[in-house]
């Protein structure tokens, strides 16, 4: 761990690898939940919870002044699988 304090480039590469692994994990989790027909939920570092519905819609779930607030957050694109 001390090596990361001396080599800034190593720390930067390690951070990118961790972000990439987190993105891959989220994609796999969304796909598994989608196959099961249930939403996937993720804690977002910025604020609230991100919910991805089986149809690809994303919603941000927040609590504001003690009330639950659900905001649209876009839509995920899933690869189109056609007939083989």
PAMAR-903141 format. One record per atom (N, C-alpha, C): x, y, z. Coordinates in steps of 0.001 Angstrom, whole numbers, padded with zeros to 6 digits, always signed. Example, Ala and Ser with C-alpha at 12.3 -4.5 7.8 and 13.67 -1.06 7.14 Angstrom:
<nodes>
+013190-005690+007800 +012300-004500+007800 +013200-003300+007800 +012850-002250+007080 +013670-001060+007140 +012900+000030+007870 
</nodes>
This chain:
<nodes>
+000821-001189+000000 +000000+000000+000000 +000866+001254+000000 +002034+001188+000615 +002919+002350+000655 +003368+002750-000747 +003473+001771-001683 +003875+002083-003055 +002934+003092-003695 +001657+003043-003356 +000690+003945-003955 +000914+005385-003514 +001538+005588-002363 +001806+006940-001894 +002918+007595-002703 +003828+006780-003248 +004979+007318-003953 +004765+007431-005457 +003903+006610-006009 +003706+006591-007452 +002280+007010-007775 +002100+008275-008105 +000754+008787-008373 +000117+008075-009561 +000891+007736-010563 +000351+007040-011727 -000233+005688-011362 +000411+004993-010423 -000086+003688-009985 -001434+003859-009301 -001563+004859-008448 -002830+005110-007757 -003917+005434-008764 -003616+006254-009740 -004584+006638-010759 -005060+005417-011538 -004119+004556-011959 -004490+003341-012697 -005324+002421-011828 -004973+002309-010562 -005725+001451-009647 -007151+001967-009504 -007324+003281-009392 -008659+003868-009281 -009484+003597-010531 -008871+003711-011701 -009587+003438-012947 -010004+001974-012990 -009116+001077-012577 -009457-000347-012574 -010618-000618-011631 -010633+000010-010461 -011723-000199-009509 -013038+000331-010064 -013013+001491-010711 -014231+002046-011309 -014737+001142-012433 -013821+000600-013219 -014210-000296-014307 -014824-001579-013750 -014235-002120-012704 -014783-003332-012089 -016157-003060-011484 -016340-001891-010875 -017639-001526-010315 -018677-001390-011422 -018309-000791-012543 -019221-000649-013678 -019623-002023-014220 -018651-002927-014355 -018944-004279-014832 -019874-005006-013870 -019627-004855-012571 -020481-005489-011564 -021912-004974-011673 -022063-003666-011815 -023403-003080-011934 -024107-003579-013188 -023392-003634-014302 -024001-004116-015549 -024476-005554-015407 -023650-006405-014810 -024044-007804-014603 -025237-007895-013661 -025241-007088-012616 -026353-007099-011656 -027648-006647-012310 -027572-005611-013134 -028761-005119-013835 -029285-006200-014773 -028401-006863-015485 -028832-007899-016423 -029489-009070-015692 -028922-009494-014571 -029522-010589-013792 -030897-010192-013264 -031017-008981-012749 -032305-008508-012235 -033314-008392-013372 -032864-007918-014514 -033744-007770-015678 -034275-009127-016122 -033404-010135-016153 -033831-011487-016530 -034869-012028-015554 -034746-011647-014281 -035698-012093-013259 -036954-011220-013228 -036942-010106-013962 -038104-009223-014007 -038258-008336-012790 -037144-008072-012099 -037186-007227-010903 -036221-006052-011069 -036432-004945-010338 -035505-003816-010434 -034185-004105-009713 -033139-003437-010162 -031832-003491-009499 -031638-002169-008761 -031049-002224-007587 -030827-001031-006765 -029337-000874-006481 -028852+000377-006529 -027459+000681-006229 -027392+001934-005379 -026521+001928-004380 -026227+003165-003647 -025356+004025-004544 -025710+005273-004685 -024951+006197-005512 -024051+007019-004604 -022794+007215-005030 -021859+007979-004206 -022309+009424-004031 -022970+009981-005039 -023345+011396-004960 -024525+011612-004029 -025635+010925-004285 -026778+011070-003389 -027848+010051-003745 -028444+009484-002739 -029589+008610-002928 -029273+007226-003452 -030323+006607-003955 -030265+005246-004470 -030679+005296-005934 -030006+004532-006753 -030367+004435-008158 -031124+003128-008358 -032318+003218-008966 -033122+002025-009258 -033188+001880-010774 -032843+000681-011264 -032932+000387-012690 -034046-000629-012867 -035100-000214-013567 -036261-001070-013794 -035980-002040-014942 -036706-003165-014998 -036453-004161-016047 -036568-003621-017476 -037351-002559-017690 -037468-001989-019039 -036338-001009-019360 -035408-000813-018418 -034247+000043-018647 -034359+001438-018068 -035547+001835-017616 -035683+003167-017013 -034883+003225-015719 -034235+004378-015497 -033487+004599-014260 -034193+005666-013448 -034228+005470-012134 -034832+006438-011225 -033893+006666-010051 -033811+007915-009617 -033039+008251-008420 -034026+008388-007281 -033769+007667-006188 -034645+007692-005020 -033940+008484-003928 -034583+009547-003467 -034028+010429-002442 -035038+010601-001316 -034554+011056-000176 -035434+011479+000908 -035173+012962+001109 -036225+013766+000944 -036106+015210+001087 -037140+015684+002094 -036660+016277+003161 -037523+016777+004236 -038447+015684+004758 -037891+014485+004870 -038648+013359+005412 -039585+012684+004432 -039621+013152+003185 -040508+012570+002181 -039703+011836+001114 -040241+010718+000651 -039615+009956-000422 -039836+010677-001747 -038754+010863-002497 -038824+011529-003796 -038200+010600-004830 -038932+010323-005905 -038424+009483-006993 -038333+010345-008245 -037114+010476-008777 -036871+011314-009952 -036404+010456-011122 -036851+010738-012338 -036335+010005-013494 -034852+010323-013678 -034077+009317-014043 -032635+009517-014203 -032146+009009-015551 -033043+008863-016512 -032628+008417-017839 -033049+006991-018123 -032414+006411-019114 -032760+005062-019535 -031489+004338-019936 -031385+003074-019549 -030252+002247-019951 -030555+001651-021313 -029523+001502-022104 -029673+000833-023393 -029191-000594-023239 -030035-001514-023609 -029676-002921-023566 -029403-003389-024989 -028459-004307-025142 -028201-004819-026490 -029445-005513-027031 -029764-005248-028282 -030915-005885-028914 -030522-007285-029357 -031286-008254-028906 -031023-009639-029279 -032074-010036-030300 -031628-010316-031501 -032555-010682-032569 -032599-012185-032769 -033443-012640-033660 -033519-014077-033942 -032218-014580-034538 -031849-015776-034162 -030587-016358-034657 -030792-017069-035970 
</nodes>
